[in-house]
C-alpha cells in the first residue's frame, strides 16, 4: 500500500469510527424506544428525530466540512420547518448528502423519513431503529404494503408529525445499462423517456400524495434533481469509502456536486390518480432537460 493510500485509509478510520460508534449507540437507543412507540407515539417520534439529527448531522459534517464536498444549490428557497413530500432521482449512495444538505438548511434534518426495504425490519438494531423512527418499510407490492403505509401516513395525517417523506421515484439507481432497459420499455409502452433518468414509478407517488394531501401541515412536493461530475464524466459520484475518507473531494479530486429543488404546492397538483401519474412523468422530462443543461454547462468549464 502506497504512503498516500495508507494516509487516506487512516484518515478515514479516524473520521468514520467515532461516527460509526455513535450510529450503533443511536440504533441501541431507538431499539429501546421501539416497544414504547405504541403507547407514546409522539414522544418516541420526537425523541427518535433528535437522536437521528445528531448522527446524520455528524456524517454531513464529515462530507461537507472535513472532506470538502462542495454542494452547489439552485432552485427554490425552502421554508424553514415545512413538512413535505420529497421526490428525487437516484444516482449514488452520496445522494443522501445532497438531500440532507437541503434538510439542514430547512431545519428538517431530524425529521427526514426515507422509504426503506421491508426486510430491514428484522435486522437487529438497524432495522429496529428504522422501525422506531416511523419510516415506511415496504416490499413494493402495494397490496401487501397497504397496512404499513396506513401506519406511516396515520402518523403524519392524524398526529401531524412534521416530516420530509423522501422517496427515489425511479426505485433504483441510475446506470447506463438500466437506462437502455428503460429505453426499450418506454418504446414498447409508448412512454416518454427522460434524459439521464429512468422512467419514474408512479404508483407509490400517487399513493403518497393522495394520503398526505389530507394532512393540513403538509404543504408541498419538493422535486429534487441531483447531478454529479468528475473528470468530464457526467453523473459520476464518489464511492462510499471515498466520500467518507478522502479530503478535498471538490478542490483536489475534482468532484462536482449539485442539487436543484423545485417547491410545488400540493394544491397545484392534479386531484385524480391518472393526472398525478402524468404529472410525475412530465416532471421527469423537465428534470432530464435540467440535467442535460447542467451536463453542457460543466462540459464548457
N, C-alpha and C positions, 0 to 999 in steps of 0.2 A: 504493500500500500504506500503510495506516494505521501510525502510530508503534507502537502496541501489537502489531500483526501483525508488523512488522519486528523488534521486540524478541524476540518469540516465535520467529521464524524464526532469528535469530542465536543465540539461546539454545539452540535445538535443534541447530544445527550444532556449537556448542561442546561439547555433551554427546555427540552421536552420532558425529561424525567420528573422535575418538580410539577409540571403541569399534568403529567400522566398520573402521578400520585394523587393530585387534587381531584382528577377525574374519578379515580377509584373511590376516594372519600365522598365525592358527590353522589356516586351511584349507591354507596352504602347508606347515605342519608335518605336518598329518595326511596330506596328499597324499604327502609324502616318506616317511611311515611305511607307506603302503599296500603297497608291494612287499614289505615285511618281515613283513606280517601272517600270511602262510602259514608262515613259518619260526619266528617268535617271537610267536605269537598272544597269549599272556598279557601279555608286555611291551608290545606295541602297544596292547592294550586298556587297560592301566593308564595308559600314557603319554597316550593319547588322552583318557581320563577326566580326567586332571589338566589338560590343555590346555583341554578344554571347560569345566571348572569355572571357570577364570579368566574366560573370555568370558561365560558365562551368569550368573555372579555379578555381573559388571560391569553387564550390562543390567538385572538385577534391582534393583541399587542405583539406577540411573537412574530406574526406575519408582517404587520404594518410598521412597527417600531424597530424591533431588533433585526428583522431580516429585510427591511427596506422595500416591501412590496407597495409601490405607489399606485393607489387606485384612483383613477380619474372618474368623475361622476357627471352625468348630464341628465337633462330632462326636468321633471317637476320637483319642486321642493315639497317634501312630505310633511304634513302637520305633525307636530310632536304629540306622541301618546295616542294616535288614532289607530283603531282596530281596522284590519283589512284582510281581504283575500289576496294572497300573493302568488303570482304565476311567473315562471321563469323558464328559459331554455336551459339545457343541461349539457355541459361540455366536460367538466372535470370535477374531481374532489374539491378543488380550490374554489368552486362556485360558492361554497358556504362562506368563504371570506368575503366575497363580493356582496352577497345578500346581507351578511352581518354588518358590513360597513355601513349600509343604509340603515339597518336597525339601530345601530349605536347612535347614529346622528338623529334618529327619530325618537330616541328614548324607549325603544321597544325590544331591545336585545333579549332580555329575560323572558319576554312574552312570545318569542318565536316558537311555533309548534310546526313540526315537519311531518308529512306523511311518511310512515315507516312500514317495513315489511312485517306481516303478522308473525312470522317465525321468530322474530326478535323477542316476542313476549316471553318465550321460555328460556332465554339466555339469562343466567343469574347475573344480578347487579345491573348490567347494561340494559337488558330488556325490561327488567322490573322498574328501573329508573325512568325509562321512556314511558312506560305504562302509567306510573305515578304522576308524571307531568301532564297527562291528558293528551298525549299525542295520538293521532289516529293511526291505528295499526291495521293495515289492510292486506288482503290477498289479491286484489284486483279482480275478484269475482264479485260484482256489485250486489248480487242477491245475497251472497254469503256475508258481505261486509255491511249490510244494512244496519244490523244491531250495533255494531261498533261505531258506525258513523252517527247513528242516532244518539249514542252515548256522548260522543265528542261534540256534536252540534248542540245537544241539550246544554252542555256546559257553557257554550258561547251564547246561545239564544236565551235560555231560561235564567241562568246565573249571571249572564252579562260579563263573562270573563274577558278582560282585554287580551286581544290575540292578534298575532300575524299568523294566519293559517297558510303554510307555504307548500306548494307542490311544483314539481317539474312536469309540465304538461306533456312532454314527449315520453315520459315514463322510463326513459333510458338515456344514457349518454350518447352524444353525437359522435359518430365516426364516419369516415368516408365509405366504409363497407355498408354500414346501416343506411347511409344516405342513398346508395344505389338501390338497396332493397326498397326504401321508401319511394324512390322514383318509379320503380316498377309497379308498386302497389297503387300509387296515385294515378298512374297512367291507366291501369286496369280499371280503377274505380272512378275515373274521371274527376279526380280531386286536384286542386292546385297544390303544387309543391313549392314551399318557400325556399329561398336561397340560404345555404349554410345551416339549415334546420331540418329536423324530421317533422313529419306530419303530426300535429298535436292530437292527443287522446281527448275527446270532448266529453265523454260520459261523466268522468269524475268532476270536471269543471262545472258542468251543468248541475250536478247533484249538490255540489258545494254552494253555488250561488243561490239555488232555489231554497236551500235551508237557511243560509246565513243572511239573506235579504230580509228575513223575519226579525233579525236582531237589530234594534234601533241604533246601537253604537257602532255597528259595522257599516262604514260609510262608503267604502270604495274597493275597487280592484286595483292592485299595483301590478303593472305589467313590466317585468324586469328583463332586460336584454344584456347578456354577458358576452364580452369579447376579449380575446387574448391575442397577443402577437409575440413572436420570438424569432429573431434572425430571419426576418422576412417571411416567416411561416405564419399563416393566419389560423386562429383558434388552436394554437399550441400553448398549453399551460404547463407549469412545473409539476413534477411528480410529487406525491405526498411528502416523502422524506426531504426532497429538495426544498419544498415550501417551508418545512419546519427547521431545517438545519443550515441553510445557506444564507449568508448575508449578501447585501447588495443585489437583491433579486431584480430590481429595476435599473439601478445605476450601472453595475458592472456586469451582470448576467444578461441584461437586455430584455427582460420581460416587460410587456405592456399589459396592464390590467384596466379594463374599462367596464363600467356598469351604467346603463341608461334606465331610467324609470319613468313610466307614464302613470299618472293617477287618474283613473276613470271612475266617476261617481256611480254607485250601484243603480241609482235612479235612471241613468242614461243607458243601461243595458236592456236588451230585449226581454220581454216578460215570459215568452214561451221557450220550451226546450230547444226546438229546432232553430229558433232565432239566436239563442245563446251559442249553439254549436257553430252556426255560420259566423257569428261574431268572433269566436275564438280562431276560426280558420282565417278570417280577414286580418286579425291581429298578427297572426304568424307570418302572413305575407308581408305586412308592414315591417315586422321585426327583421325578416330576411333582407328587405331593402335597406334597413338601417345598418345591418351587418355588412352588406356589400359596400355601402358608402364608407364605413369605417375601414374596411379592408383597403379600399382605394386610397383613402387618406393616409393610412400608415405606409402603404407602398410608395407614396411620394416622398415620405420623410426618411 
